[in-house]
Each structure stands twice: as structure tokens, then as C-alpha cells.
């Protein structure tokens, strides 16, 4: 199946799953596993998204990161499908984009792409190749081409596939580590 068709199907699957108690339980479990992982414990500067309803919920992760004194960076999209990460302090910095995502566009935004760990969002994940299917803009693939820090994805049961149901292309960058919900 091509990526466009699969994305449409996967969006619907995740939308339906987002309304269930099972997703809430898996989000909490993934949060706990991530916060107890060596990758998290060894990182000081961490890139992560402010999650959308269909994604693994990152709100508790971000709060815990801040309580532990970790530096939280969130992505913002630039022209030519590029992306950079800005330091997140609190929600007063956030602006909603036309896609419904939250980004920081204040004049005093601190940009730093030299992160220790990047939590990479996705629609679907191939457990065999560690390839992800993103949201279709190519922003993360372009960013990951030059990124030298560790990458990790948090996966609920509806995001995982034993074999990719979509076409994997040469420019797709695999994720180095992942955490599965039980």
C-alpha cells in the first residue's frame, strides 16, 4: 500500500483508538517505561512534541522532565520542510499552527538542535526494520539525516506492525530505539 493510502487508514485507526480507556492505560504505561529508561536518565536536552489526541500523550513526560531539571525542546516547522527545536518553559509560549500543532514563535525563543535524545512521533512503526511512518511532511526525515543524538519512539498497540504495510523509501530514517506498550 502506498504511504498516502496507509496514512489515511492509520489516522482513522488511531482516531478511534484515542477514544478508548485502553489508549489512556497504554499512554500511562509508556510514560512510566520511558521515564525509567536509560535513554531518558542519561539525557539532559530532550526533544519531544506537544502531543495531539491520536498520538501517545506526552504531557506527563514533559512535566516530569521539567521537575527533574531536564531541558525540554519542541519542534517548529520552517520553510522548505525543515524543522528546528525550541526550548519549552511553559504553555504561554505556544502558538497553534494551521495543522493544530503547538510551536514556539516568540522573539526570545531559544533554538538548539544539539539534543541528547529525540522522542520521534509517528503514525506507524515496523518492528522488524525500526522504520516509522510519519505524518507526511518529511520534516523528521530531513532533520534526522543530520541528527547525531539518540532517537526513540513510544508505541501503542495500534502503531506497531510486524512488517511495514507501506512503502519504505531510501530517504526514510530508522529509529534507534523504541518502547512498546504491553
C-alpha positions as CSV (number, residue, x, y, z in Angstrom):
1,X,0.0,0.0,0.0
2,X,1.3,3.5,-0.8
3,X,2.0,5.9,2.1
4,X,-0.9,8.2,1.3
5,X,-3.5,5.4,1.4
6,X,-1.9,3.9,4.5
7,X,-1.7,7.2,6.4
8,X,-5.4,7.8,5.8
9,X,-6.3,4.3,7.1
10,X,-3.9,4.6,10.0
11,X,-5.2,8.1,11.0
12,X,-8.7,6.6,11.3
13,X,-7.4,3.6,13.4
14,X,-5.6,6.0,15.8
15,X,-8.6,8.4,16.0
16,X,-10.9,5.5,17.1
17,X,-8.3,4.2,19.5
18,X,-7.8,7.6,21.0
19,X,-11.3,7.4,22.4
20,X,-10.7,4.3,24.4
21,X,-9.6,3.6,28.0
22,X,-7.1,1.2,26.6
23,X,-5.2,4.0,24.9
24,X,-5.2,6.0,28.2
25,X,-3.7,3.0,30.0
26,X,-1.1,2.4,27.4
27,X,-0.1,6.1,27.4
28,X,0.5,5.9,31.1
29,X,2.4,2.7,30.8
30,X,4.6,4.2,28.0
31,X,5.2,7.3,30.1
32,X,6.4,5.2,33.0
33,X,8.6,3.0,30.9
34,X,10.2,6.0,29.1
35,X,10.8,7.9,32.4
36,X,12.6,4.7,33.7
37,X,14.6,4.1,30.6
38,X,18.4,4.5,30.5
39,X,18.0,6.7,27.4
40,X,15.9,9.2,29.4
41,X,18.0,9.1,32.5
42,X,21.2,9.7,30.5
43,X,19.8,12.7,28.5
44,X,19.7,16.3,29.6
45,X,18.4,18.0,26.5
46,X,15.4,16.2,25.1
47,X,13.3,17.0,22.0
48,X,9.6,16.0,22.2
49,X,6.3,17.1,20.7
50,X,3.3,18.5,22.5
51,X,1.1,15.6,21.5
52,X,-2.1,15.6,19.5
53,X,-5.0,13.4,20.7
54,X,-4.2,10.5,18.4
55,X,-0.5,10.4,19.5
56,X,0.9,8.9,22.6
57,X,0.2,11.6,25.3
58,X,3.4,13.5,26.2
59,X,2.0,15.9,28.8
60,X,3.1,13.9,31.9
61,X,6.5,13.2,30.3
62,X,7.1,16.9,29.8
63,X,6.0,17.8,33.3
64,X,8.3,15.2,34.8
65,X,11.2,16.3,32.6
66,X,10.8,19.8,33.9
67,X,10.6,18.7,37.6
68,X,13.8,16.7,37.1
69,X,15.6,19.8,35.6
70,X,15.8,18.3,32.1
71,X,15.8,20.8,29.2
72,X,12.6,20.3,27.1
73,X,12.7,21.3,23.4
74,X,9.7,21.1,21.0
75,X,9.8,21.2,17.2
76,X,8.8,24.1,15.0
77,X,8.4,23.8,11.2
78,X,10.3,26.1,8.9
79,X,10.0,26.8,5.2
80,X,11.3,24.1,2.7
81,X,10.1,21.4,5.1
82,X,12.8,22.0,7.6
83,X,12.5,21.8,11.3
84,X,14.3,23.1,14.4
85,X,13.8,22.7,18.2
86,X,13.0,25.5,20.6
87,X,13.3,25.5,24.4
88,X,9.9,24.9,26.1
89,X,9.4,26.6,29.5
90,X,5.6,26.8,29.8
91,X,2.4,26.9,27.7
92,X,2.3,30.7,27.5
93,X,5.0,30.4,24.8
94,X,2.9,28.2,22.5
95,X,1.1,29.2,19.3
96,X,-1.2,26.8,17.4
97,X,-0.3,26.2,13.8
98,X,-2.7,25.6,10.9
99,X,-2.1,21.9,11.4
100,X,-3.3,22.1,15.1
101,X,0.2,21.5,16.5
102,X,1.8,23.7,19.1
103,X,5.0,25.6,18.4
104,X,7.1,28.4,19.9
105,X,7.4,31.6,17.8
106,X,8.2,34.2,20.5
107,X,11.0,36.6,19.7
108,X,13.1,35.3,22.6
109,X,12.8,31.6,21.6
110,X,15.9,29.6,22.3
111,X,16.8,27.3,19.3
112,X,19.0,24.3,19.9
113,X,19.2,21.2,17.6
114,X,22.0,19.6,19.5
115,X,19.8,17.4,21.6
116,X,20.8,14.3,23.6
117,X,17.6,12.4,22.9
118,X,14.7,12.9,20.4
119,X,11.3,11.3,21.0
120,X,10.1,10.8,17.5
121,X,6.3,10.8,16.8
122,X,4.7,8.6,14.3
123,X,1.6,7.0,12.8
124,X,3.0,3.5,12.4
125,X,6.2,1.5,13.1
126,X,7.7,-1.6,11.5
127,X,9.1,-3.7,14.4
128,X,11.4,-5.6,12.0
129,X,13.2,-2.7,10.4
130,X,12.6,0.1,13.0
131,X,11.2,2.2,10.2
132,X,8.4,4.7,11.1
133,X,5.7,6.2,9.0
134,X,5.4,9.8,9.9
135,X,2.7,12.3,9.2
136,X,3.7,13.0,5.6
137,X,5.7,16.3,5.6
138,X,9.2,14.7,5.7
139,X,10.2,17.1,8.4
140,X,11.6,14.5,10.8
141,X,13.4,12.5,8.0
142,X,15.2,15.7,6.9
143,X,16.1,16.6,10.5
144,X,17.2,13.0,11.3
145,X,19.6,13.0,8.3
146,X,22.0,15.2,10.3
147,X,20.9,14.4,13.8
148,X,23.6,12.6,15.9
149,X,21.8,12.1,19.2
150,X,19.7,9.1,20.2
151,X,16.2,8.6,18.8
152,X,13.3,6.8,20.5
153,X,9.7,6.3,19.7
154,X,6.9,5.3,22.1
155,X,4.5,2.8,20.6
156,X,1.0,1.8,21.5
157,X,-0.6,-1.4,20.1
158,X,-2.3,0.3,17.2
159,X,1.0,1.8,15.9
160,X,3.0,-1.4,15.6
161,X,3.3,-3.7,12.7
162,X,5.4,-6.8,12.3
163,X,6.1,-5.8,8.7
164,X,5.6,-2.4,7.1
165,X,2.2,-2.1,5.4
166,X,3.5,0.9,3.5
167,X,6.4,1.5,1.1
168,X,9.7,2.2,2.8
169,X,11.8,4.6,0.8
170,X,15.6,5.3,0.7
171,X,15.2,8.7,2.5
172,X,13.3,7.1,5.4
173,X,15.5,7.1,8.6
174,X,15.1,4.3,11.1
175,X,14.6,4.9,14.8
176,X,17.4,3.7,17.0
177,X,15.2,2.6,20.0
178,X,11.6,2.1,20.8
179,X,9.4,1.4,23.8
180,X,6.3,-0.8,23.4
181,X,3.1,-0.8,25.5
182,X,2.3,-4.2,27.0
